[in-house]
Amino acid sequence: MGSRPPAYAIQARSFHDVSQIGSDEAPGGDFNVLFIGAGNVVFGTTEGPWNHSLRFERKLGDRLKVVAVVDPDITRAKKAIEAKSNTSAKVSYEQTKVFRTVEEFATAMLSKDTPRIILVGVPPAFRGSTLPGHNLEQQVLKHLPGIPMFVEKPVATGPVSRTLVVSQEIGKAGTLCGVGYMLRYLQAVQKMKRIIKEHDLRVMATITRYAAAYESISVDHWWDKSRSCGPIIEQATHVADLSRYFAGEVDLKTVRAQTLDWDEEPGFLSEIPINESKIKEDNRIPRVTASTWKYQSGAVGSLIHLAVLQGTDYSCEFEVYADGYLFKLVNPYVKPTLYIRRPGNDIEEVYTFADDDPFYTEVSNFVDVIESGDKRKESNIFSTYADACKTYEFTWAIREAGERSRAKRKARALWESELDESSR
């Protein structure tokens, strides 16, 4: 990812967490895990750092036993398991079975195969809803009740109302469920949280900028709002979530947004890697979304998402302001750097964080909570399903506010055109 702020700091401090190096294998016997999904989230991709299987392998070592992979594409699942047989983690996959559905696995499951964690790594279109075929969490609750789930984000792509029903069912069942908002687990983010707590600071404002390198996004569905829900819900969800994490709940009635769209002159993109003409005009994504809102605390927030950069590197910055303080997190996905300005000093301190892998930390924390059996440690799961639903609802509010603004602009342009015609 991209740009750095000016080098104002007089000192750069690097934090090296040795627990993040190599295996952190916990003591104990076999630890059964069920993977739902045999795609990029679970087994990795060349386009990003998502690969939860590697994090489980690193955390549990030979204790990890992947009892099954559930995926309707049996061939893909078997290939993923076969690839693991050529790695140092092969012992974890020697007895792994493949099933098309959760129900098939549950029917065949023996007591020795009962998972201790279910990793839900399928695309959000297949979960977070009450509709058949899109209700994976409900299937887990029905066929594998009581087993903790770890679910990727965003929690869904369907209506918020259905997702809230799923959240209520998970809560009623008492099922432990974490969601993969991994930026909360960054050492830089946790340092910011500690300072705010230690000094009893009141957040006054958050400012977020997320600029995507659109040229490298070659999957058709990302460009189609009817499939991915658009870049705010699908991509900017991480920084929207950080905004809530630091400043609290958003007053959704105050959310406002403006968009720069594909059919406006500045919205022309010269290097789109897909054929956008195949997407219905109303489903094409905005090039820029700029949003503001009030938090319930009275603080204010803003977020701008831009699909404007070419090449491969993104540019992302997140700022938090409090009385006398500025916290600026730069490049959180690749090389997190934290800039802090404190009262009485105009010079920003600079902190870097060596070998920080928030994907590993979220998995490690989740395993530790389950191993401990201590309810008090559930606070180490920084994003619950219920909390993630609030971020989902927030990102929908931004998208819908942008669409309302676009509709008003188009209606006004049509009215002005008709008025001009009638005056001739």
Secondary structure, DSSP 8 states (H G I E B T S, - for coil): ---------S-EEEEE-GGGSS----SSS-EEEEEE--SHHHH-BTTBS--HHHHHHHHHGGGEEEEEEE-S-HHHHHHHHHHHTTSTTGGGGTT-EEESSHHHHHHH--GGG--SEEEE-S-GGGSSSSSTTS-HHHHHHHHSTT--EEE-SSS-SS-HHHHHHHHHHHHHHT--EEE--GGGG-HHHHHHHHHHHHTT--EEEEEEEEEEEGGG---GGGGBHHHH--HHHHTTHHHHHHHHHHH--B-GGG-EEEEE-TTSGGG--S--SS-GGGS-GGGB--SEEEEEEEBTTS-EEEEEEEEEE-SS--EEEEEEEETTEEEEEE-TTTS-EEEEE-TT--S-EEEEEET--HHHHHHHHHHHHHHHT-GGGGGGS--BHHHHHHHHHHHHHHHHHHHHHHHHHHHHHHHHHHHHHHH-
